[in-house]
Amino acid sequence: MSAFKAPSGPGTRSGAWVAMVLRMVRRPSLLAGTLGLLVFFGGAQVASAWHLTSVSPTSGCPGTEVTFTGTSFSGSSASVQWNNPAGMLFTEVGTTAKVISSTKATAVVPLFLSTESHAGTVSIDKSQTLPFTYTALTTCLKGATGATGATGPAGATGPAGSNGAGATGATGATGATGSAGSKGAEGATGATGPGGPAGKEGKEGPAGPTHVASGVVFTLSGVASVIESNFSPGVNVTVKLESPGVWEIDATGLGAGCPFPALTPLFGNGEGFTVGIQGSGCSPGTNMGVTVDTSDKENHEWSFLWVGI
């Protein structure tokens, strides 16, 4: 059987506990003697006033210092109960903790011969138990990983390889053209009506002078007169009452045509009436006469507008 050699070099664990493990592995009698010194706990425990709230760290290898935090700690030392269900030769170990204050104590994780990491428990001075994970001994013996060494200088870049002479693959066949969609029906166009012949544009005649005569006929005591009149230069209008509700109105200077005046009744005394042309006479260029009457043959006020060319 070859001798077990402890790991050495940067990143490996060293110390008395590693040497102790090696001595126990090489000398079974020493291992048995050491196990005889361990205190095993079992059966009912007496209630303790100690209250454990946390441990830090919550996992570790043999030799790791664990801090216990809680309340009602007393004395300068206390017993710690460690339980590791994965222990090969024993699953419970008792050690002594150093009491620092009424809320803090420290103890070292004992040696369990376990080949795998496993969740267990820990308590102090018969307090309640808290979870604690015991790291496998094989993992602990590997030690911490050493620092990564510096990166060496990069080697020279090799020459670029020549391009491959692979042939270009043949072009695939063109897919068939899909059928064209049908064209929607076009709405019917309404029939266009026949175009009429273009009319001939007539010649524009010379513009003659426009003559205007407007006013209001007012009758009082059998005498008719034109008031509020507006006559173009050269225009003259006279009016004469022929009989009740009948007037003769004459105009001169309204041009060569024979226009008829536009008549508008004016309301008086709250009664309505109409004004019409009873007869007319015309001497082109000289005199234009019109007989006007009211619908009720009463004397009313009425207005006229005469436009001649």
Secondary structure, 3 states (H helix, E strand, C coil): CCCCCCCCCCCCCCCHHHHHHHHHHHCHHHHHHHHHCCECCCCCCCCCCCEEEEEECCEECCCCEEEEEEECCCCCEEEEEEECCCCCCCCEEEEEEEEEECCEEEEECCCCCCCCCEEEEEEECCCCCEEEEECCHHHHHHCCCCCCCCCCCCCCCCCCCCCCCCCCCCCCCCCCCCCCCCCCCCCCCCCCCCCCCCCCCCCCCCCCCCEEEEEEEEEECCEEEEEEEEECCCCEEEEEEEECCEEEEEEECCCCCCCCCEEEECCECCECCCEEEEEEEEECCCEEEEEEEECCCCCCCEEEEEEEC
